[in-house]
Amino acid sequence: MMNTFRNAALLFASVLVSSTANAAQNHTPNTLYKHNYVAFQSGQSADNPVTVAARFTKPDGIEAPLPAVIIVHGSGGVDERGALYSQVLNRQGFATLEIDMWAARGLEGGLSRPKHVKETLPDVYAAIDYLKSRQDINAGELGLIGFSWGGVVAMLMAGEQESGSLKALVANYPVCWAYNKVSGYPFTGIAADRHLMILSGEEDKYDGPDDCKTLVSQLPQSNQSLVKLVTLPGATHAFELPRAESTFFDPYAFRGKGGNVPIRYNPEATKHALKLASQFFVTQLSD
């Protein structure tokens, strides 16, 4: 939602999460990381191809195929959040693939975005296919984390039967009020062999106080155990962004009434979210 903040590196140093047992294969704190910028074609029609760019990162020196997590940005495009979660996940022994959905479409972010989140789901399927094509990736241990728009992606993919390769999904502040109310945003079940974690902010002004809890409670009883919901005290929308407090307008805010959404950096909520997300992927994606 904003340009990269120059002091993001300081945040990285302050919120690193300690290693979790059995998370990585022969991984140590001194492991180096390899970064590659890659591109692949999204599953669009032949007369309207979309080439998605992405940043692939993995711990160096690990020979066995790695589990991997796809990172999906918010409405503002790629920003510090992707790099922050990528670094923590890489330290836990995961490869990460952070995709850029806006550059492929010539979009600027903010309200310059597709009309519907489902328009970007083919990018995720293309990212899955790309990861499965790599010999250094364990194709059976794939996850996804998304922020805001990307959180909605995670919610929709949780119920997509065709996305069976995704075993674990994390949705950060995914606008809970809209599902099953706005056309094209169903959330009625979790696909087989899949787990979802929702991280919501107590002060997120897209939703009412209990919208996420109510949404999960409406799932079939057998599915509710597949969803972990955590509401973070004092957290606004995009609480991980280390910037001065600000607001931005979104017509989907305030349960669809529209309005200015506050964003306020919360270091404690950020640290907690990083720990929760990394532990969730360790649990779900480790053999």
C-alpha positions as CSV (number, residue, x, y, z in Angstrom):
1,M,0.0,0.0,0.0
2,M,3.1,2.2,0.2
3,N,6.7,2.3,-1.1
4,T,9.4,0.4,0.6
5,F,10.4,2.0,3.9
6,R,14.2,2.6,4.2
7,N,14.5,1.4,7.8
8,A,12.9,-2.0,7.2
9,A,16.3,-3.6,7.9
10,L,16.2,-2.4,11.4
11,L,12.9,-4.1,11.9
12,F,14.3,-7.4,10.6
13,A,17.0,-7.3,13.2
14,S,14.5,-6.7,16.1
15,V,11.8,-9.3,15.3
16,L,13.7,-12.5,14.3
17,V,12.1,-15.6,15.8
18,S,14.1,-18.3,17.5
19,S,14.5,-21.6,15.6
20,T,11.9,-24.3,16.1
21,A,13.0,-27.9,16.5
22,N,12.8,-30.1,13.4
23,A,12.0,-27.2,11.2
24,A,14.9,-27.5,8.8
25,Q,17.3,-30.1,7.4
26,N,20.8,-29.5,8.8
27,H,20.0,-25.8,9.1
28,T,22.1,-23.5,11.4
29,P,21.9,-19.8,12.2
30,N,24.9,-19.2,10.1
31,T,23.3,-20.6,6.9
32,L,23.6,-18.3,3.9
33,Y,20.6,-17.5,1.7
34,K,20.3,-17.5,-2.1
35,H,18.0,-15.1,-3.9
36,N,16.9,-15.5,-7.5
37,Y,14.4,-13.4,-9.5
38,V,12.3,-15.6,-11.7
39,A,9.3,-15.3,-14.0
40,F,6.6,-17.7,-15.2
41,Q,3.4,-17.4,-17.2
42,S,0.1,-17.2,-15.3
43,G,-2.9,-19.3,-16.4
44,Q,-4.6,-16.6,-18.4
45,S,-6.1,-16.9,-21.9
46,A,-3.8,-17.2,-24.8
47,D,-4.7,-13.7,-26.1
48,N,-4.1,-12.1,-22.7
49,P,-0.9,-13.7,-21.3
50,V,0.4,-12.5,-17.9
51,T,4.0,-13.1,-16.9
52,V,4.4,-13.1,-13.1
53,A,7.7,-12.0,-11.6
54,A,8.8,-13.4,-8.3
55,R,11.6,-13.5,-5.8
56,F,12.7,-17.0,-4.9
57,T,14.8,-17.4,-1.7
58,K,16.2,-20.5,0.0
59,P,18.8,-21.4,2.6
60,D,22.0,-22.4,0.9
61,G,23.9,-25.6,1.4
62,I,20.9,-27.9,2.1
63,E,20.9,-30.8,-0.4
64,A,17.5,-32.3,0.4
65,P,14.4,-30.8,-1.3
66,L,12.9,-28.0,0.9
67,P,9.4,-27.2,1.8
68,A,8.3,-23.9,0.3
69,V,5.9,-21.0,1.1
70,I,4.3,-18.7,-1.5
71,I,4.0,-15.1,-0.3
72,V,1.2,-13.0,-1.7
73,H,1.2,-9.2,-1.3
74,G,-1.6,-6.8,-0.4
75,S,-3.4,-4.2,-2.4
76,G,-0.4,-1.9,-2.3
77,G,1.9,-4.4,-4.0
78,V,5.2,-5.9,-2.8
79,D,6.4,-4.3,0.4
80,E,8.4,-4.9,3.6
81,R,6.0,-7.6,4.9
82,G,7.0,-10.2,2.3
83,A,10.7,-9.7,2.9
84,L,10.1,-9.9,6.7
85,Y,8.2,-13.1,6.7
86,S,10.5,-14.6,4.0
87,Q,13.5,-14.0,6.2
88,V,11.9,-15.7,9.2
89,L,10.7,-18.6,7.2
90,N,14.1,-19.0,5.5
91,R,15.7,-19.2,8.9
92,Q,13.4,-22.0,9.7
93,G,14.5,-23.9,6.6
94,F,11.8,-23.0,4.1
95,A,12.2,-21.7,0.6
96,T,10.0,-18.8,-0.2
97,L,8.5,-17.5,-3.4
98,E,7.2,-13.9,-3.2
99,I,5.1,-13.1,-6.3
100,D,4.3,-9.7,-7.8
101,M,0.8,-9.7,-9.3
102,W,0.6,-6.0,-10.0
103,A,3.6,-5.5,-12.2
104,A,2.4,-8.2,-14.5
105,R,-0.8,-6.3,-15.1
106,G,0.7,-2.8,-15.2
107,L,-1.1,-1.8,-12.0
108,E,0.1,0.7,-9.4
109,G,-1.5,-0.8,-6.2
110,G,-3.9,0.8,-3.8
111,L,-7.2,1.1,-5.6
112,S,-5.3,0.4,-8.9
113,R,-6.0,-3.3,-8.6
114,P,-8.1,-6.0,-10.3
115,K,-11.9,-5.9,-9.7
116,H,-12.0,-9.3,-8.1
117,V,-9.4,-11.3,-6.1
118,K,-10.3,-14.4,-8.1
119,E,-8.6,-12.7,-11.1
120,T,-5.3,-13.3,-9.4
121,L,-5.8,-17.0,-8.3
122,P,-4.2,-18.2,-11.6
123,D,-1.0,-16.5,-10.4
124,V,-1.0,-18.8,-7.4
125,Y,-1.6,-21.9,-9.5
126,A,1.3,-20.8,-11.7
127,A,3.5,-20.3,-8.7
128,I,2.6,-23.8,-7.5
129,D,3.5,-25.3,-10.8
130,Y,6.8,-23.3,-10.8
131,L,7.8,-24.7,-7.4
132,K,6.8,-28.2,-8.4
133,S,9.1,-27.9,-11.4
134,R,12.2,-27.3,-9.2
135,Q,14.2,-30.3,-8.0
136,D,15.3,-28.4,-4.8
137,I,11.6,-28.1,-3.7
138,N,9.5,-30.8,-2.0
139,A,6.4,-30.6,-4.1
140,G,4.4,-32.3,-1.4
141,E,5.1,-29.7,1.3
142,L,3.9,-26.3,0.0
143,G,2.2,-23.5,1.9
144,L,1.0,-19.9,1.3
145,I,0.8,-16.7,3.3
146,G,-0.9,-13.6,2.2
147,F,-1.6,-10.1,3.5
148,S,-5.0,-8.3,3.1
149,W,-5.6,-8.9,-0.7
150,G,-3.2,-11.9,-0.3
151,G,-5.1,-12.9,2.8
152,V,-8.3,-13.1,0.7
153,V,-6.3,-15.2,-1.7
154,A,-5.4,-17.6,1.1
155,M,-9.0,-17.8,2.2
156,L,-10.3,-18.6,-1.3
157,M,-7.5,-21.1,-1.9
158,A,-8.3,-22.9,1.3
159,G,-11.5,-24.1,-0.3
160,E,-10.2,-24.7,-3.8
161,Q,-10.1,-28.4,-4.5
162,E,-7.7,-28.0,-7.4
163,S,-5.0,-26.5,-5.1
164,G,-4.4,-29.8,-3.3
165,S,-0.6,-29.1,-3.4
166,L,-1.1,-26.4,-0.7
167,K,-1.2,-28.0,2.7
168,A,-1.1,-24.9,4.9
169,L,-2.3,-21.4,4.4
170,V,-2.0,-18.2,6.6
171,A,-4.4,-15.3,6.0
172,N,-3.3,-12.1,7.6
173,Y,-6.3,-9.7,8.1
174,P,-8.4,-11.1,5.2
175,V,-11.5,-8.9,5.5
176,C,-13.7,-11.5,7.2
177,W,-17.1,-9.7,6.9
178,A,-17.2,-10.1,3.1
179,Y,-17.3,-13.9,2.7
180,N,-20.6,-15.5,1.7
181,K,-22.0,-12.0,1.4
182,V,-20.2,-10.5,-1.5
183,S,-20.5,-12.4,-4.8
184,G,-17.6,-14.5,-5.7
185,Y,-16.2,-14.7,-2.1
186,P,-17.3,-18.1,-0.7
187,F,-15.9,-19.5,2.5
188,T,-18.0,-22.6,3.2
189,G,-15.5,-25.3,3.8
190,I,-11.8,-26.3,3.9
191,A,-10.5,-28.7,1.3
192,A,-9.2,-32.1,2.3
193,D,-5.7,-32.3,3.8
194,R,-5.4,-28.6,4.3
195,H,-5.1,-26.3,7.3
196,L,-5.7,-22.6,7.6
197,M,-4.6,-20.0,10.1
198,I,-6.3,-16.5,10.2
199,L,-4.4,-13.7,11.9
200,S,-6.7,-10.7,12.5
201,G,-6.2,-7.4,14.2
202,E,-8.4,-6.4,17.1
203,E,-8.5,-2.8,15.7
204,D,-8.8,-3.7,12.0
205,K,-11.5,-1.4,10.7
206,Y,-12.4,-3.6,7.8
207,D,-14.3,-5.9,10.1
208,G,-16.5,-5.7,13.2
209,P,-15.1,-7.1,16.4
210,D,-16.4,-10.7,16.0
211,D,-16.6,-11.0,12.2
212,C,-13.7,-13.5,11.9
213,K,-14.9,-15.6,14.8
214,T,-18.5,-15.7,13.4
215,L,-17.2,-16.7,10.0
216,V,-15.2,-19.6,11.3
217,S,-18.2,-20.7,13.5
218,Q,-20.3,-21.0,10.4
219,L,-18.1,-23.7,8.8
220,P,-19.2,-27.3,9.1
221,Q,-18.1,-28.7,12.5
222,S,-15.7,-31.1,10.9
223,N,-13.9,-28.1,9.2
224,Q,-13.6,-25.9,12.2
225,S,-10.8,-27.9,13.7
226,L,-8.8,-27.2,10.5
227,V,-8.9,-23.5,11.1
228,K,-6.9,-21.6,13.8
229,L,-8.0,-18.1,14.4
230,V,-5.8,-15.6,16.4
231,T,-6.9,-12.1,17.1
232,L,-4.0,-9.9,18.0
233,P,-4.6,-7.2,20.6
234,G,-4.0,-3.6,19.6
235,A,-3.3,-4.6,16.0
236,T,-4.7,-2.6,13.0
237,H,-4.8,-3.6,9.4
238,A,-1.2,-4.1,8.1
239,F,0.2,-3.8,11.6
240,E,3.6,-5.2,10.5
241,L,4.5,-2.1,8.4
242,P,7.2,-0.1,10.3
243,R,6.0,3.3,9.3
244,A,4.4,6.4,10.8
245,E,0.7,6.0,11.6
246,S,-1.5,6.7,8.5
247,T,-4.8,6.1,6.9
248,F,-6.0,5.0,3.5
249,F,-9.4,4.9,1.8
250,D,-10.9,1.6,0.8
251,P,-14.6,1.1,-0.3
252,Y,-14.5,-2.4,1.3
253,A,-13.6,-1.0,4.8
254,F,-16.1,-0.7,7.7
255,R,-18.0,-3.8,6.5
256,G,-18.4,-2.5,3.0
257,K,-19.5,1.0,3.9
258,G,-16.2,2.4,2.9
259,G,-13.9,4.8,4.8
260,N,-10.4,5.6,5.9
261,V,-8.5,2.6,7.4
262,P,-5.9,3.4,10.0
263,I,-2.5,1.6,9.8
264,R,-0.3,1.7,12.9
265,Y,2.9,-0.3,13.4
266,N,2.7,-2.7,16.3
267,P,6.0,-4.4,17.1
268,E,4.6,-6.8,19.7
269,A,1.8,-7.9,17.4
270,T,4.4,-8.3,14.6
271,K,6.7,-10.4,16.7
272,H,3.8,-12.6,17.7
273,A,2.5,-13.0,14.2
274,L,5.9,-14.0,12.9
275,K,6.2,-16.6,15.6
276,L,2.7,-18.0,15.0
277,A,3.1,-18.1,11.2
278,S,6.5,-19.8,11.3
279,Q,5.4,-22.4,13.9
280,F,2.3,-23.1,11.9
281,F,4.2,-23.9,8.8
282,V,6.8,-25.9,10.7
283,T,4.0,-28.0,12.2
284,Q,2.1,-28.5,8.9
285,L,4.9,-28.8,6.4
286,S,7.5,-30.8,8.2
287,D,7.6,-34.6,7.7
